[in-house]
């Protein structure tokens, strides 16, 4: 089985740069949960050039801004997990960007435990996934908002 992030259909995200794309998580921990992924297969953050690290972070910042505006929040979490011991379930570098609202989880730090629980069962039929119609609607809304914000 190939890398799920290298599938060209997955890489049709809602915002991109030269080397990276923002995609909506098929099983979001919270509304807005998105991923920044390199367009080419890269397994480690250490394999990026300094310019690529900068581009990765700049796109992450743009995505956080877009998501907070689109979902009317002013807070967000983001994380990069490197290797299985750190909770990475897909061996392709990716940054989680999760917009937050006060009270969205019992404790503000609970998002990471929710992320870890969902990542452990990435291929499980028990994992709540969005339908193609739900994904299409969300991606269209985010693309429209990105255009409004000139991103």
C-alpha atoms as one frame of an Amber mdcrd trajectory, in Angstrom:
protein
   0.000   0.000   0.000   1.384   3.397  -0.993   1.511   6.565   1.041  -2.008
   7.998   1.419  -0.662  11.572   1.342   1.016  10.991  -2.047  -2.339  10.271
  -3.704  -2.985  13.138  -6.137  -6.662  13.251  -5.104  -5.620  13.872  -1.491
  -3.318  16.664  -2.617  -6.217  18.658  -4.079  -6.330  20.797  -1.000  -7.723
  24.199  -0.193  -4.507  26.241  -0.020  -1.011  25.587  -1.326   2.460  26.912
  -1.925   5.139  25.743  -4.334   6.086  22.640  -2.322   3.239  22.162   0.185
  -0.529  21.790   0.270  -3.152  22.199   2.988  -5.748  19.440   3.140  -8.755
  18.959   5.381  -8.442  15.994   7.741 -10.802  13.213   6.677 -11.471  12.494
  10.361 -11.117  15.847  12.155 -10.524  15.906  15.899 -12.377  19.254  15.974
 -14.015  21.316  13.199 -11.349  22.799  10.948  -8.664  20.182  11.701  -6.367
  20.368   8.687  -2.948  19.114   7.632  -0.027  20.756   5.836   1.829  18.170
   3.747   4.730  18.310   1.304   3.661  17.607  -2.279   6.553  15.165  -2.658
   7.059  12.217  -0.331   9.241  13.316   2.581   9.383  11.272   5.777  11.387
  13.554   8.060  11.427  17.237   8.854  15.218  16.901   8.798  15.034  16.180
   5.050  13.741  19.701   4.308  16.057  22.485   3.275  15.968  25.624   5.426
  13.887  27.312   2.719  11.411  24.423   2.745  11.089  24.613   6.544  10.309
  28.325   6.188   7.753  27.651   3.425   6.148  24.882   5.533   5.767  27.201
   8.514   4.525  30.151   6.441   1.821  27.989   4.861   0.938  26.677   8.331
   0.504  30.241   9.557  -1.686  31.129   6.557  -3.823  28.042   7.130  -4.217
  28.851  10.840  -5.291  32.392   9.894  -7.737  31.101   7.271  -9.265  28.520
   9.611  -9.696  30.965  12.475 -11.436  33.441  10.145 -13.572  30.785   8.407
 -14.667  29.221  11.717 -14.851  32.420  13.787 -12.190  31.458  16.326  -9.105
  33.259  17.563  -7.081  30.300  18.810  -5.402  27.256  17.297  -3.080  24.363
  18.015  -0.533  22.900  15.645   1.800  19.946  15.883   4.320  17.975  13.872
   4.849  14.389  14.993   8.109  12.781  13.848   8.147   8.965  13.774   5.881
   6.396  15.406   7.237   6.961  18.937   5.943  10.543  18.731   2.509   9.442
  17.488   3.028   9.814  13.728   0.756   7.327  11.936   1.574   8.179   8.306
   5.311   8.271   7.491   5.006  11.475   5.444   5.769  14.784   7.181   2.587
  16.622   8.127   1.588  19.465  10.410  -1.776  19.357  12.188  -3.535  22.733
  12.413  -6.577  22.720  14.695  -8.679  25.857  15.274  -9.961  26.129  18.843
 -12.840  27.697  20.753 -13.248  28.112  24.502 -15.062  25.036  25.818 -14.647
  22.919  22.664 -13.063  20.215  24.870 -13.251  19.765  28.648  -9.606  20.856
  29.023  -7.686  22.943  26.447  -4.855  20.400  26.191  -7.210  17.484  25.482
  -6.944  17.995  21.707  -3.607  16.176  21.644  -4.989  13.099  23.412  -7.930
  13.147  20.975  -5.468  13.362  18.091  -3.461  10.430  19.414  -6.604   8.315
  19.882  -7.758   9.037  16.327  -4.299   8.416  14.838  -3.928   5.024  16.535
  -6.908   3.710  14.581  -6.334   5.507  11.285  -7.567   2.555   9.213 -10.245
   1.441  11.645 -13.850   1.298  10.476 -14.709   2.751  13.915 -12.956   6.027
  13.144 -15.506   8.730  12.213 -14.726   9.918   8.701 -16.365  12.658   6.692
 -18.358  11.677   3.614 -17.149  12.820   0.174 -20.013  15.323   0.132 -19.048
  16.744   3.541 -15.394  17.032   2.457 -16.348  18.722  -0.809 -18.523  21.277
   0.981 -15.848  22.110   3.549 -13.095  22.409   0.938 -15.271  24.666  -1.239
 -16.037  26.911   1.745 -12.343  27.133   2.671 -11.270  27.905  -0.903 -13.904
  30.662  -1.105 -12.782  32.162   2.233  -9.105  31.963   1.145  -9.980  33.922
  -2.005 -11.877  36.529   0.068  -8.798  36.911   2.309  -6.418  37.061  -0.715
  -4.418  34.071   0.537
